[in-house]
Amino acid sequence: MGKYGYGIDNLISINLVDATGKLHQDVNETTDPELWWAIRGAGASFGIVTQATIKAYPQSNKGLSWISTMLFSNPSASKLKSILNAIGETDIDENMSLQFSFAFLPPDLLPTVIVVPWYYGPEGKAEKAWRRLLSPELEPTSIQSIVTTADKLNEGNDVLGEKGGRKPVVGLGLDRLDPDAFCEIWDLLVKFVAENPDAIKSGVFIERFYKAKALEVSDDVTVFPHANRGINYEAIVVPCYTDDSLDDKVQSFTTKVREIWIQKCNNTQKPRSYGASAGMNEPLESLFGDRERIQRLLDLKEKWDPVNNWGALLELP
């Protein structure tokens, strides 16, 4: 992301099966510029991609990355604010990204803040780049840092892809990390799980990437708008449970979290979201920007999937 922008910016061509079952081969900017525009940011609403040709780049640092996992078990409000301030005060470059989350970790299932800084390069440079977050003053419950290959980097996210259960994700883009807002969300999550033990696998997940490269792309090249490319933090709340009788409680919980993000971490007039992590009911304006842009997308949807086999993108509100 930091070095080369979004995946949609690095596509060369795709093969796509449409709603009728027809295979379209070698779809690209020349063969179908309108579809090419739409699928780069809203592809799941137009068909199933069976093959993609993507730009490749030389590896840096022989393909090795430094990654650390920092755990803060049941932190106080002041500790949580210190962690958030350290994240917010760190300037990241193209070799850096970060994930942090609120979750309940086995075996004790204590509410835990998990912070995972990443650096595409050697350990010495990584520790210098993340020095604020690695400060001993934060006193993590545990910390483990390793240098590893690219195929191992996402293993910590495997839990999000576990099959089964109900996971009505709600996501939003954030301009800033308001410490008071996240303390409030922490308390909401802890209370929600305490009252609904079936939701013990629920969590809140935040990602931060370097966006300068992504922002070099013109606003008219893909359906994903320029304003959304500049989101500072991608945030999702992931309720995970099996009992469908909790659906109303879950919706109330995720709605509260989303509203806190809008009011305290965002431009309240123009919420933005990253499509891959937005909830099913996220307004189209949050995903794709102005109404003219959305109407163009809906017109293409009508052409390619008139009976809405693929779901979503139904109409303007």
Backbone torsions as a table, in degrees:
resi	resn	phi	psi	omega
1	MET	NA	-52.3	-176.3
2	GLY	-63.0	-41.2	-177.1
3	LYS	-82.0	-35.2	-166.8
4	TYR	-128.7	4.4	177.6
5	GLY	82.1	-166.7	-177.5
6	TYR	-70.9	157.3	175.3
7	GLY	-57.1	-38.6	-179.4
8	ILE	-64.4	-21.4	178.1
9	ASP	-81.3	-11.5	-176.5
10	ASN	-112.3	9.1	174.8
11	LEU	-75.3	141.5	174.6
12	ILE	-106.3	-42.0	176.8
13	SER	-164.9	165.0	177.1
14	ILE	-142.4	161.3	163.8
15	ASN	-107.6	136.1	-172.5
16	LEU	-135.1	132.2	171.0
17	VAL	-95.6	122.0	-177.3
18	ASP	-87.0	-173.1	-173.7
19	ALA	-68.3	-19.0	178.5
20	THR	-89.5	-6.5	-177.0
21	GLY	94.8	1.6	-179.6
22	LYS	-78.3	137.7	177.4
23	LEU	-92.7	124.7	175.5
24	HIS	-106.6	119.4	-175.0
25	GLN	-101.7	145.1	174.9
26	ASP	55.5	47.4	174.4
27	VAL	-73.4	127.0	-180.0
28	ASN	-152.8	-172.0	-175.7
29	GLU	-63.2	-27.0	-178.7
30	THR	-88.1	-43.0	-175.3
31	THR	-71.9	-35.3	178.8
32	ASP	-155.9	82.8	-174.5
33	PRO	-62.2	-32.3	-179.3
34	GLU	-69.9	-47.5	177.5
35	LEU	-64.5	-39.6	179.2
36	TRP	-59.2	-40.7	176.4
37	TRP	-61.9	-45.1	-173.2
38	ALA	-72.6	-42.6	-174.6
39	ILE	-69.5	-21.7	179.5
40	ARG	-85.2	78.4	-178.9
41	GLY	132.7	-21.6	178.3
42	ALA	-139.5	29.5	-172.6
43	GLY	-60.2	-33.8	-176.6
44	ALA	-65.6	-16.7	179.2
45	SER	-90.3	0.8	-175.9
46	PHE	-121.0	-15.4	179.3
47	GLY	161.4	-170.0	179.2
48	ILE	-111.0	121.4	177.1
49	VAL	-79.6	119.5	-179.6
50	THR	-99.2	-17.2	179.1
51	GLN	-157.5	143.2	177.8
52	ALA	-139.1	139.5	171.6
53	THR	-105.3	124.5	-169.8
54	ILE	-128.8	144.0	176.5
55	LYS	-60.9	143.6	176.0
56	ALA	-121.6	153.1	-176.3
57	TYR	-133.9	155.5	175.1
58	PRO	-61.7	147.2	175.6
59	GLN	-72.4	150.2	169.2
60	SER	-100.0	153.2	174.5
61	ASN	49.5	38.1	-180.0
62	LYS	57.1	26.8	177.7
63	GLY	80.6	6.2	-177.2
64	LEU	-94.2	141.4	177.5
65	SER	-128.1	150.2	171.0
66	TRP	-95.2	135.1	177.3
67	ILE	-143.5	141.2	-177.8
68	SER	-127.3	147.3	174.6
69	THR	-120.9	115.1	-178.8
70	MET	-111.8	127.4	-179.8
71	LEU	-113.6	135.5	176.3
72	PHE	-126.7	98.8	-175.0
73	SER	-78.7	126.9	175.4
74	ASN	44.8	55.6	-174.9
75	PRO	-71.5	153.8	173.9
76	SER	-72.3	168.3	178.1
77	ALA	-62.2	-40.1	-179.4
78	SER	-66.9	-37.3	177.9
79	LYS	-66.8	-42.2	179.3
80	LEU	-61.6	-40.7	178.9
81	LYS	-66.0	-37.7	178.2
82	SER	-64.0	-40.0	177.9
83	ILE	-62.9	-47.6	-178.7
84	LEU	-63.7	-39.2	178.3
85	ASN	-64.8	-39.8	178.5
86	ALA	-63.7	-38.1	177.3
87	ILE	-66.9	-48.8	-176.6
88	GLY	-65.5	-28.8	-177.4
89	GLU	-88.0	-3.1	179.8
90	THR	-90.4	123.1	173.7
91	ASP	-81.7	124.6	-179.3
92	ILE	-103.4	152.6	178.2
93	ASP	-118.8	-171.9	-172.9
94	GLU	-65.4	-15.4	-179.4
95	ASN	-96.4	7.4	-173.0
96	MET	-124.2	148.7	166.0
97	SER	-153.9	168.3	-175.8
98	LEU	-149.4	142.9	169.2
99	GLN	-124.2	141.1	166.7
100	PHE	-143.0	153.7	-172.8
101	SER	-150.2	159.3	170.0
102	PHE	-108.7	124.4	-178.3
103	ALA	-155.0	175.9	179.9
104	PHE	-117.4	109.5	-170.1
105	LEU	-97.0	137.0	172.4
106	PRO	-70.6	160.8	3.8
107	PRO	-86.4	-17.5	-174.8
108	ASP	-84.2	-14.5	-179.6
109	LEU	58.3	36.3	176.2
110	LEU	-77.2	143.2	173.7
111	PRO	-63.2	128.0	-169.8
112	THR	-136.5	140.5	169.3
113	VAL	-93.4	125.2	-179.6
114	ILE	-112.8	121.9	-179.0
115	VAL	-119.8	125.9	-175.7
116	VAL	-127.3	90.7	172.7
117	PRO	-80.9	147.3	-177.9
118	TRP	-131.0	146.8	177.2
119	TYR	-143.5	128.4	179.8
120	TYR	-88.7	79.5	-176.8
121	GLY	167.9	-171.1	-174.4
122	PRO	-73.6	162.0	-174.6
123	GLU	-59.4	-43.1	-177.5
124	GLY	-59.8	-44.8	178.4
125	LYS	-68.3	-35.1	179.5
126	ALA	-63.4	-46.7	-178.1
127	GLU	-65.3	-32.8	176.9
128	LYS	-70.7	-42.8	-178.7
129	ALA	-65.3	-35.3	-176.3
130	TRP	-105.0	26.4	-172.2
131	ARG	-59.9	-36.2	179.7
132	ARG	-63.2	-44.2	-178.0
133	LEU	-72.4	-30.3	-178.7
134	LEU	-87.5	3.5	-179.5
135	SER	-57.1	132.8	178.5
136	PRO	-59.3	-20.7	-179.2
137	GLU	-63.5	-23.3	179.2
138	LEU	-75.7	-22.9	173.7
139	GLU	50.9	65.4	176.0
140	PRO	-65.1	151.8	176.0
141	THR	-62.8	-38.0	174.1
142	SER	-154.5	156.0	177.6
143	ILE	-147.7	133.8	178.0
144	GLN	-135.3	123.2	-179.4
145	SER	-121.3	137.0	179.9
146	ILE	-140.4	160.8	168.7
147	VAL	-108.5	125.1	-171.7
148	THR	-144.1	173.3	-178.9
149	THR	-88.1	163.1	-173.0
150	ALA	-59.9	-34.6	-175.8
151	ASP	-70.1	-8.6	-179.7
152	LYS	-102.6	-8.1	-168.1
153	LEU	-66.5	-33.3	-174.2
154	ASN	-96.4	8.2	-176.2
155	GLU	-61.0	-29.9	179.5
156	GLY	-68.2	-15.9	-180.0
157	ASN	-94.2	0.9	-175.8
158	ASP	-58.2	-32.1	-177.7
159	VAL	-60.6	-30.1	-179.9
160	LEU	-69.3	-20.6	-178.3
161	GLY	-100.2	9.9	-179.8
162	GLU	-61.7	136.1	-179.9
163	LYS	-73.8	144.6	175.2
164	GLY	99.1	164.2	179.0
165	GLY	82.7	175.3	179.4
166	ARG	-108.7	128.5	-175.1
167	LYS	-138.1	69.1	179.0
168	PRO	-76.5	81.1	-175.3
169	VAL	-65.3	142.7	170.9
170	VAL	-126.9	126.5	-176.8
171	GLY	-129.4	154.9	179.6
172	LEU	-153.7	151.5	172.8
173	GLY	-87.8	139.7	-177.3
174	LEU	-116.7	140.3	173.9
175	ASP	-80.9	-32.1	-173.2
176	ARG	-153.1	162.5	175.4
177	LEU	-101.6	97.4	177.8
178	ASP	-81.3	114.9	-175.7
179	PRO	-57.9	-41.0	179.8
180	ASP	-64.4	-39.0	178.8
181	ALA	-61.7	-43.8	-177.3
182	PHE	-74.5	-27.5	171.9
183	CYS	-65.1	-40.1	178.0
184	GLU	-64.9	-41.9	178.7
185	ILE	-66.6	-39.6	175.9
186	TRP	-56.2	-48.5	-179.6
187	ASP	-63.1	-39.4	178.3
188	LEU	-62.8	-42.9	-179.7
189	LEU	-65.1	-46.8	-179.3
190	VAL	-60.6	-43.1	179.4
191	LYS	-66.8	-42.6	-179.1
192	PHE	-60.2	-45.0	-179.3
193	VAL	-70.9	-37.2	178.6
194	ALA	-61.9	-36.5	-179.3
195	GLU	-83.8	-17.6	-177.1
196	ASN	-136.4	77.7	-174.5
197	PRO	-57.2	-23.3	178.4
198	ASP	-64.4	-16.2	-177.9
199	ALA	-99.9	25.8	-174.5
200	ILE	-63.8	-21.5	179.0
201	LYS	-87.3	5.4	179.7
202	SER	-70.1	158.4	178.6
203	GLY	-166.5	173.9	175.3
204	VAL	-122.9	132.3	-172.9
205	PHE	-130.9	132.4	-178.7
206	ILE	-125.9	138.9	175.4
207	GLU	-125.3	147.1	177.3
208	ARG	-134.6	128.8	179.8
209	PHE	-130.4	157.7	172.8
210	TYR	-76.3	126.1	-169.2
211	LYS	-112.5	0.0	-174.3
212	ALA	-57.5	-42.7	-179.6
213	LYS	-64.6	-43.2	-179.7
214	ALA	-63.1	-31.4	-178.2
215	LEU	-78.3	-7.8	176.3
216	GLU	-73.2	-17.0	-177.5
217	VAL	-78.6	133.3	-179.9
218	SER	-63.6	151.4	-174.9
219	ASP	-66.2	-23.0	-175.3
220	ASP	-95.5	3.0	-175.1
221	VAL	-79.8	-38.4	178.5
222	THR	-130.5	163.9	178.1
223	VAL	-68.7	-23.2	178.8
224	PHE	-71.4	114.2	-169.4
225	PRO	-72.7	154.8	-177.7
226	HIS	-58.7	-40.6	-178.7
227	ALA	-59.6	-38.7	-179.6
228	ASN	-74.6	-25.4	176.5
229	ARG	-63.4	-25.8	-177.6
230	GLY	-92.4	10.7	177.6
231	ILE	-55.7	130.7	-178.3
232	ASN	-76.9	-39.4	-177.9
233	TYR	-137.6	129.4	171.7
234	GLU	-93.2	122.2	-174.1
235	ALA	-121.5	137.4	174.4
236	ILE	-137.0	144.5	169.2
237	VAL	-110.9	127.8	-172.3
238	VAL	-120.6	91.4	171.6
239	PRO	-73.3	133.4	-177.7
240	CYS	-131.6	116.8	-173.6
241	TYR	-158.9	173.7	-179.1
242	THR	-120.2	-23.4	-174.7
243	ASP	-84.2	109.8	-176.2
244	ASP	-67.6	-13.0	176.6
245	SER	-69.6	-12.1	178.5
246	LEU	-87.5	-0.6	-172.6
247	ASP	-54.6	-45.3	-178.3
248	ASP	-66.5	-41.0	177.5
249	LYS	-63.8	-40.2	179.1
250	VAL	-63.2	-44.3	-179.9
251	GLN	-63.3	-39.6	177.5
252	SER	-62.5	-42.0	179.9
253	PHE	-64.4	-50.8	-177.4
254	THR	-67.2	-33.0	177.2
255	THR	-64.2	-40.7	178.0
256	LYS	-63.2	-43.3	179.6
257	VAL	-62.8	-45.5	-179.7
258	ARG	-60.9	-41.2	-178.5
259	GLU	-66.7	-37.7	176.0
260	ILE	-61.8	-44.1	178.9
261	TRP	-60.8	-42.1	-179.4
262	ILE	-65.5	-45.0	-173.1
263	GLN	-76.7	-31.7	-170.9
264	LYS	-117.4	-13.5	-174.9
265	CYS	-127.2	14.7	-167.4
266	ASN	-151.7	172.4	166.9
267	ASN	-80.2	109.0	-172.1
268	THR	-63.5	-22.5	-178.0
269	GLN	-82.7	-25.8	-175.5
270	LYS	-137.8	73.2	175.4
271	PRO	-59.7	144.0	179.7
272	ARG	-128.2	149.1	179.6
273	SER	-142.0	150.9	173.7
274	TYR	-89.5	122.3	-169.2
275	GLY	-55.1	-36.7	-176.2
276	ALA	-67.1	-17.4	-178.5
277	SER	-121.9	5.1	180.0
278	ALA	-76.2	154.3	175.2
279	GLY	-75.1	163.3	-177.4
280	MET	-62.9	-25.6	-177.1
281	ASN	-100.0	12.9	-179.8
282	GLU	-65.6	130.3	178.9
283	PRO	-57.0	143.4	-178.0
284	LEU	-61.1	-31.5	178.6
285	GLU	-61.6	-34.2	178.5
286	SER	-66.0	-29.3	-175.7
287	LEU	-91.1	-38.0	-168.2
288	PHE	-126.6	0.8	173.5
289	GLY	91.4	-134.6	-169.6
290	ASP	-72.9	163.8	-174.2
291	ARG	-67.2	-33.3	178.1
292	GLU	-62.9	-41.4	178.4
293	ARG	-64.9	-42.6	-179.4
294	ILE	-65.8	-41.6	179.9
295	GLN	-62.2	-40.0	176.3
296	ARG	-59.8	-41.3	179.4
297	LEU	-66.7	-41.7	-179.6
298	LEU	-67.0	-35.4	176.6
299	ASP	-62.2	-40.3	177.1
300	LEU	-68.3	-36.5	177.0
301	LYS	-61.6	-41.9	179.1
302	GLU	-62.0	-35.8	179.7
303	LYS	-72.6	-43.9	-171.1
304	TRP	-92.1	-25.2	-176.8
305	ASP	-148.0	65.4	-172.1
306	PRO	-63.9	-26.9	179.2
307	VAL	-97.8	7.4	173.8
308	ASN	62.3	44.2	176.4
309	ASN	-60.8	-34.4	-175.1
310	TRP	-90.4	-6.8	177.0
311	GLY	78.7	169.4	176.2
312	ALA	66.3	175.5	177.7
313	LEU	50.9	51.6	-176.2
314	LEU	-81.7	-50.6	-176.6
315	GLU	-167.4	163.3	173.8
316	LEU	-74.7	144.4	177.1
317	PRO	-70.2	NA	NA
